[in-house]
Amino acid sequence: MELWILIPLAAIAVGAFEQWLKFKAKQDKLGTSAAQLEKVVDNLSKQLEASEESREKLQQRVQNLETIVTSTDWDLVTSEHEKRVELDIPEESEAQAQAERIAKRVR
């Protein structure tokens, strides 16, 4: 058997092996960066879901507040509050007069 035939075959095999090693290194590098990108995308999607839920809750709260303020009952509640303030003033003066009467008795 002639060994000189093995020399070119070995050179071809070594060249192919080097190319395969370079390809494998690129694939590993890209695989790592792809895994990192996948983690980042997953993290961002979780943050997006959380902010979307928060936005929906805030939107619901604003709609509730708008409903309350624009309803006719709101006008009744605020007008009753204004009436109560006006009615509370004489009560305070009556309470003050009563306190003065009690203070005179104690002296």
N, C-alpha and C positions, 0 to 999 in steps of 0.2 A: 504494500500500500504506500502510496506516495504522500508524504506529509506536507509538501508545499501547497497542496490544495486546501489544507486546514488553515493556513496563514491568512488568505483573503477572507475566508469564511469567519475566522475569529475577528478580523478587523471590522467586518460588516456587523457582526453580533455586538461588538463593543460599541460601535457607533449607534446602533439601534438602542442599546441599553442606556447610553448617555441621553439620547433624545427622550426615552421613556422617563428617565429620572427628572429631566427638566420639565416635562409635561406634568409629572406627578407633583413636583414642587409648586408649579403654578396652580394646579388643581387644589392642593392643600391650602395655599395662600388664599385663593378665591373662596374656598369652602369656609375658611375661618371668617373672612370678611362677610360672606353671605350669612353666616350664623349670627355675627354681630349685628348686621343690618336687620335680620329677622327679630332679634331681641329688641332693637330700637323701635321697630315698627310695632311690635306687640305692646311695648310700653306706651308708645304714642296712642295706640288705639284704645288702651285702657284709660289714659288721661282724657281722650276725646269722649269716651262713654261717660266718664264721671262728670266732665264739664257739661255734656249734653243733658244729663240728669239734673244737674244743678240749674242749668238754664231753664229747663222745663218747670222745675219747682218755682223758680223766681217768676217765670211768666204766669204761672197759675196764681201766685200771690198777687201779682199786679192786676190780673183780671179780677180777682176777688175784691181788691181794694177799689178798682174802677166801678165794679158793680155796686159796692156799698155807697160810694160817694155819689154816683149818678142816680141812685134810687130815690124815690120820693120819701122813703122812710128816713133817709139821711137828713133831709130838710126838717122833718118833724123832730128828730133827735136833737139837732143843733138848735132849733128854735126852743125846744123844751129846756135845753141847757141854759140858753140865754134867759128864759123866764125864771129858771131856778136861781140864777145869779141875782136877778132883780128881787126875787122873793126872799133870798137869804139875807139881804142887807137889813131889812127891818128886824128879822129874827136876831141878828147880831146886836142891834141896838137894844132890843128888848132884853137880850141876855146880859148886856152890859148894864142896863138899868137895874135888872134884878141883882146883879153882882154888887152894884153900888148900894142897893137897899140892904143886902145881907151884910156888907161891910159896915154900914152904919149901925146895924143891930149889934154886931160883935164889939164895936168900940164902946 
